[in-house]
Amino acid sequence: MAGVEDLAPLGLARGTVRLVPYDPAWRDLFLAEAARLRAALGGRVLAIEHVGSTSIPGMDAKPVLDMMAAVSSLAEAGRLVPLIEALGYEPRPDPEIPERRFFVRGRTTRRTHHFSLAEPTSRYWRDTLLFRDWLRAHPEAAEEYRALKHALAAQHATDREKYTTGKGVFVHAVLARARAEQAARPSSSSASEGDRA
């Protein structure tokens, strides 16, 4: 298990908002943690993706690594809970997103990882990857998102829920544009090396 010093670029108190400049080390930290998860969970997870703002090169982000693993079913996800807990993750039920099982790693004063399990056919899985990939492919949208995040962080530094809610209109608009573009072209996977483990 990585020591605290190995996770130095990561860590944020629960419920707070603090953005830091993009750190290229986030990709390596994802790969290391995904390998640790894969070693424990094996073939019971179909893929592990680096998602969220830390997965978008150049994007300012909260210093918390977001990861998402594909599972064959949410019932299978339930069976994986003890294995994930043994790796230092805490289950955090989220009734607002019933399509995923959600976990956090790190003490309350220093959360370092968010980890979701979802079925790859779920709307949650598809939208999470679609949003990430759209921002990577459209620098002007990524810059707009970065500016919005900074404005919201300044307003809601101690209220993560309001910060997240404030991004909603932008996220929905991006997803609508991305879905329209996706429908107009052949299907393809745009995950690059380092996104998936």
C-alpha positions in Angstrom: 0.0 0.0 0.0 1.3 3.4 -0.9 2.5 5.5 2.0 1.3 9.0 2.7 4.4 10.5 1.2 3.8 8.7 -2.1 0.4 10.4 -2.3 1.7 13.9 -1.6 0.0 15.4 -4.7 -3.4 14.1 -3.4 -5.6 14.9 -0.5 -8.6 17.1 0.4 -10.8 17.4 3.5 -14.2 15.9 3.0 -16.8 18.5 2.0 -14.4 21.2 1.0 -13.4 22.6 -2.4 -9.8 23.5 -3.3 -8.5 23.5 -6.9 -4.9 23.0 -7.8 -3.1 23.1 -11.1 -3.0 20.0 -13.2 -0.2 17.6 -12.1 1.2 15.1 -14.5 1.9 12.8 -11.5 -1.9 12.1 -11.3 -1.7 9.8 -14.3 1.1 7.7 -12.6 -0.8 7.7 -9.3 -3.9 6.4 -11.2 -1.9 3.6 -12.9 -0.4 2.5 -9.5 -3.7 2.5 -7.7 -5.4 0.8 -10.6 -2.8 -2.0 -10.6 -3.3 -2.4 -6.8 -7.1 -2.7 -7.3 -6.6 -5.0 -10.3 -4.3 -7.3 -8.2 -7.0 -7.6 -5.5 -10.1 -7.8 -7.7 -8.7 -9.6 -10.7 -11.1 -10.4 -13.5 -14.1 -9.4 -11.5 -13.6 -5.9 -12.8 -13.7 -5.6 -16.6 -11.8 -2.3 -16.9 -10.6 0.5 -14.6 -10.8 4.0 -16.0 -9.2 7.3 -14.9 -12.1 9.9 -14.9 -12.9 13.3 -13.4 -10.8 16.4 -13.8 -7.5 14.8 -12.8 -7.8 12.7 -16.0 -8.0 15.8 -18.3 -4.5 17.1 -19.1 -4.1 20.7 -18.2 -7.3 20.8 -16.1 -7.2 22.4 -12.6 -8.8 20.0 -10.2 -9.5 19.0 -6.7 -6.5 16.9 -5.6 -8.6 13.7 -5.4 -8.1 10.9 -7.9 -11.4 9.7 -9.5 -11.5 6.1 -10.8 -14.3 4.0 -12.2 -14.4 0.2 -12.7 -16.7 -1.7 -14.9 -18.4 -4.7 -13.4 -20.8 -7.3 -14.9 -23.6 -6.3 -12.5 -24.3 -4.3 -9.4 -24.8 -7.6 -7.6 -21.2 -8.4 -8.5 -20.2 -5.0 -7.2 -21.8 -5.8 -3.9 -19.8 -9.0 -3.6 -16.6 -7.0 -4.1 -17.2 -4.6 -1.2 -15.2 -6.6 1.4 -12.2 -6.8 -1.0 -12.3 -3.1 -1.7 -12.7 -2.3 2.0 -9.6 -4.4 2.7 -7.7 -2.0 0.4 -8.6 1.0 2.6 -11.7 2.2 0.9 -14.9 3.1 2.7 -18.3 2.6 1.0 -20.3 5.8 0.6 -23.9 5.0 -0.5 -25.2 7.6 -3.0 -28.9 7.3 -3.5 -28.8 10.1 -6.2 -26.8 7.8 -8.5 -28.3 4.3 -8.1 -26.3 3.0 -11.1 -23.0 2.9 -9.2 -21.4 1.7 -6.0 -19.2 4.5 -4.6 -16.1 4.3 -2.3 -13.6 6.8 -0.8 -10.1 6.3 0.3 -8.3 8.4 2.9 -9.3 9.8 6.2 -12.0 12.5 6.5 -9.4 15.3 6.7 -7.5 14.0 3.6 -9.5 12.1 1.0 -7.2 10.9 -1.7 -9.3 8.7 -4.0 -12.9 8.3 -5.2 -13.8 4.9 -6.7 -17.0 3.9 -8.5 -18.2 0.6 -9.7 -20.8 0.6 -12.5 -22.0 -1.6 -15.3 -20.5 -0.5 -18.7 -23.9 -0.4 -20.3 -25.2 2.1 -17.6 -25.9 5.7 -18.3 -23.5 6.7 -15.5 -20.6 4.8 -17.1 -21.3 6.1 -20.6 -21.8 9.7 -19.6 -18.7 9.8 -17.3 -16.5 8.7 -20.2 -18.3 10.9 -22.7 -17.8 14.0 -20.6 -14.1 13.3 -20.1 -13.5 12.6 -23.7 -15.4 15.6 -24.9 -13.3 18.0 -22.7 -10.1 16.4 -23.9 -11.1 16.9 -27.5 -12.4 20.4 -27.1 -9.9 22.8 -25.4 -12.3 25.7 -25.5 -14.9 23.7 -23.6 -12.3 22.6 -21.1 -11.2 26.2 -20.5 -14.8 27.2 -20.0 -15.2 24.4 -17.5 -11.9 25.4 -15.7 -13.2 29.0 -15.3 -16.5 27.8 -14.0 -14.9 25.5 -11.5 -12.8 28.4 -10.2 -15.7 30.7 -9.9 -17.7 28.0 -8.0 -14.8 27.1 -5.8 -14.5 30.8 -4.7 -18.2 30.9 -3.8 -18.5 27.4 -2.2 -15.1 26.5 -0.7 -16.7 24.8 2.3 -19.8 23.4 0.5 -18.9 20.6 -1.9 -22.6 19.9 -2.7 -23.3 23.5 -3.9 -20.0 23.4 -5.9 -21.1 20.2 -7.6 -24.6 21.4 -8.2 -23.3 24.6 -9.8 -21.5 22.6 -12.5 -24.7 20.8 -13.5 -26.0 23.0 -16.3 -22.5 23.0 -18.0 -22.2 19.2 -17.6 -25.6 18.6 -19.1 -24.9 21.0 -22.0 -21.6 19.3 -22.8 -23.2 15.8 -22.6 -26.0 16.9 -25.0 -23.4 18.2 -27.5 -21.3 15.1 -27.1 -24.2 12.8 -27.6 -25.3 14.6 -30.8 -21.7 14.4 -32.1 -21.4 10.7 -31.1 -24.7 9.9 -32.9 -23.4 11.5 -36.1 -20.2 9.3 -36.3 -19.3 5.7 -36.1 -18.8 4.3 -32.6 -15.2 4.2 -31.3 -13.3 4.1 -28.0 -11.3 7.2 -27.3 -9.6 6.0 -24.1 -5.9 6.5 -24.5 -2.9 4.7 -22.8 -3.0 5.6 -19.2 -6.8 5.9 -18.9 -7.6 2.3 -18.6 -6.1 -0.5 -16.5 
